[in-house]
Amino acid sequence: MRTYDEEVKLTVEALKAGKVILYPTDTIWGLGCDATNAKAVDKIYKIKQRVEKKSLIALVDSEVRLSQYVKKVPELAYDLIRNAANPLSIVYPGAQNLAKNMIAADKTVCIRITTNEFCTAIIQGLGKAITSTSANISGQASPLIYSHISDKIKLAVDHIVGLYQDEVEIPKASTIIKLEQDGTFEILRP
């Protein structure tokens, strides 16, 4: 069994090499890769058997990193992030500096600032945003704990994080809000 630091190092190395990881997020177990690497993002779409027009979420570790991927972060976003009781994913207009297949046709991107210690460590180690999408085939139920993830998914990824696999606390998916530059917003998933 690897230590926490060893697992962070191995996961960051996999991400830097363009590989797809299966990892615990601040919500549920997810599939991740470097969100700026189009080939790695494409591999996630293939593993999930998901159409590209259904975008993935990007995880970042801070408001500073958020501003690298959104041309102009609406002020309301900071208030929403700082006051969110649960993980909050926001769809922003004006996506930039991400793989083209991470950006929706309307030039938006969904980003969540994670407070999860492991996710933060691998994002900082990579120095870039990572993708986050449920570890399932598109259309099937999202596995809430590691033991519910199908063998097909486990065999398709390049690296499986060896931490937190025995945890059985049932997590919750993030709230998703679509935010416009004028400050208006729509709740897409409560």
Secondary structure in CASP SS format (residue, H / E / C, confidence):
PFRMAT SS
TARGET T0000
AUTHOR 0000-0000-0000
METHOD secondary structure of the structure
MODEL  1
M C 1.00
R C 1.00
T C 1.00
Y H 1.00
D H 1.00
E H 1.00
E H 1.00
V H 1.00
K H 1.00
L H 1.00
T H 1.00
V H 1.00
E H 1.00
A H 1.00
L H 1.00
K H 1.00
A C 1.00
G C 1.00
K C 1.00
V C 1.00
I E 1.00
L E 1.00
Y E 1.00
P E 1.00
T C 1.00
D C 1.00
T C 1.00
I C 1.00
W E 1.00
G E 1.00
L E 1.00
G E 1.00
C C 1.00
D E 1.00
A C 1.00
T C 1.00
N C 1.00
A H 1.00
K H 1.00
A H 1.00
V H 1.00
D H 1.00
K H 1.00
I H 1.00
Y H 1.00
K H 1.00
I H 1.00
K H 1.00
Q C 1.00
R C 1.00
V C 1.00
E C 1.00
K C 1.00
K C 1.00
S C 1.00
L C 1.00
I E 1.00
A E 1.00
L E 1.00
V E 1.00
D C 1.00
S C 1.00
E H 1.00
V H 1.00
R H 1.00
L H 1.00
S H 1.00
Q H 1.00
Y H 1.00
V E 1.00
K C 1.00
K C 1.00
V C 1.00
P C 1.00
E H 1.00
L H 1.00
A H 1.00
Y H 1.00
D H 1.00
L H 1.00
I H 1.00
R H 1.00
N H 1.00
A C 1.00
A C 1.00
N C 1.00
P C 1.00
L E 1.00
S E 1.00
I E 1.00
V E 1.00
Y E 1.00
P C 1.00
G C 1.00
A E 1.00
Q C 1.00
N C 1.00
L C 1.00
A C 1.00
K H 1.00
N H 1.00
M H 1.00
I C 1.00
A C 1.00
A C 1.00
D C 1.00
K C 1.00
T C 1.00
V E 1.00
C E 1.00
I E 1.00
R E 1.00
I E 1.00
T C 1.00
T C 1.00
N C 1.00
E H 1.00
F H 1.00
C H 1.00
T H 1.00
A H 1.00
I H 1.00
I H 1.00
Q H 1.00
G H 1.00
L H 1.00
G C 1.00
K C 1.00
A C 1.00
I E 1.00
T E 1.00
S E 1.00
T E 1.00
S E 1.00
A C 1.00
N C 1.00
I C 1.00
S C 1.00
G C 1.00
Q C 1.00
A C 1.00
S C 1.00
P C 1.00
L C 1.00
I C 1.00
Y H 1.00
S H 1.00
H H 1.00
I C 1.00
S C 1.00
D H 1.00
K H 1.00
I H 1.00
K H 1.00
L H 1.00
A H 1.00
V C 1.00
D C 1.00
H E 1.00
I E 1.00
V C 1.00
G C 1.00
L C 1.00
Y C 1.00
Q C 1.00
D C 1.00
E C 1.00
V C 1.00
E C 1.00
I C 1.00
P C 1.00
K C 1.00
A C 1.00
S C 1.00
T E 1.00
I E 1.00
I E 1.00
K E 1.00
L E 1.00
E C 1.00
Q C 1.00
D C 1.00
G C 1.00
T C 1.00
F E 1.00
E E 1.00
I E 1.00
L E 1.00
R E 1.00
P C 1.00
END
